[in-house]
Amino acid sequence: MKITRIFAHRVELPLREGSYHWAGGKSVSVFDSTVVGVETDSGLIGYGEVCPLGPFYLPAYAEGVRAGLRELAPHLLGLSPLDLAMLNERMDAALKGHPYVKSGIDMACWDLLGKASGLPVCTLLGGRFGEAVILYRAISQRDPDAMAANVREYQQAGYTRFQLKVGGDPTTDIARIRSVAQLMRPGDRLVADANTGWTQHEAQCVVRAVADVDVYIEQPCLEYEQCLAVRRNTSHPFVLDEVIDSLSMLRRATNDLAMDVVNLKISKLGGLTKTRIARDWCVAMGIAMTLEDSWGGDITTAAIAHLAHSTPERYRFTSTDFNSYVTVSNATGAPQREDGCLRAGELPGLGITPREEVLGDRVVDVFQR
């Protein structure tokens, strides 16, 4: 089986809540997603999806995905999509950095591997652990009472994990955390995610002020060393996200005892192949994980479900269902939330079929002539 064509579609994904706000006044109302297709000489096509959280969250942006695909795709034509380690090595040699560009191709090749073998990606990634994956809900940054009302709404929808978007004025953030913490039920977990928004002294003030609250502190500051300083001055469980952008950074943070939980985002690491390596490292080191991506629709949600479901339960902190946040479905067959949980599908590959009427025209199309 050889790659004969790599193509992509641009799909807009409006948010159900209208907009999504986080640290530093950042917000998004419509996500710009790229659906990637990898076509083979056998007639099989695999699909992936890449959806950066705007151009101001990580070093990634939507049009960069498409530009990167035009640069990278010619180097992959004629290769086997099933030789995933070799394919990733070729991608890294042909395009230095830009892991998010490579993620959609790698995801599509896992979809192809599943279709070719007749197995779901979950099985190929290690098997199916447990009956379902517990989900979190991100709570958009608003005033404390509005965020508390939002949490009550999602508790009724079955969620038990809540990620508060803080990282603003410390006094307001303290009120946000306390307002929501009093709503937590037995078994619920609360995460205060600053998304790098606090300075070191602001983060220290917040963690000291909520020392009596059962809350996880996530990515308080921009720099790794600042986060580490906060980590060493709080007894709260600690989560790292944005600074963990490579396998070497994950190893460093593990050696420094810098976190109790780490967020592994598929596109940030370059695809399922490298995220699986990071996942297996965390399992070996005893570190719990949030398994997710920057954003996306049905295809991304399916990939997250397969990755998370193939992870031993004791190391699965939580995961997410991005297709429930948006109003547009870009594929059929994707897993849907049930009582705050998600289950990976049992069909071969990712188990999804893109909606042609949603995808529209191809914006990237590289093929053998």
Secondary structure, 3 states (H helix, E strand, C coil): CCEEEEEEEEEEEEECCCCEEEHHHEEECEEEEEEEEEEECCCCEEEEEECCCCCCCCCCCHHHHHHHHHHHHHHCCCCCCCCHHHHHHHHHHHCCCCHHHHHHHHHHHHHHHHHHHCCEHHHHCCCCCCCCEEEEEEECCCCHHHHHHHHHHHHHCCCCEEEEECCCCHHHHHHHHHHHHCCCCCCCEEEEECCCCCCHHHHHHHHHHCCCCCCEEECCCCCHHHHHHHHCCCCCCEEECCCCCCHHHHHHHHHCCCCCEEEEEHHHHCCHHHHHHHHHHHHHHCCEEEEECCCCCHHHHHHHHHHHHCCCHHHEEEECCHHHCECCCCEECCCCCECCEECCCCCCECCCEECHHHHCCEEEEEECC
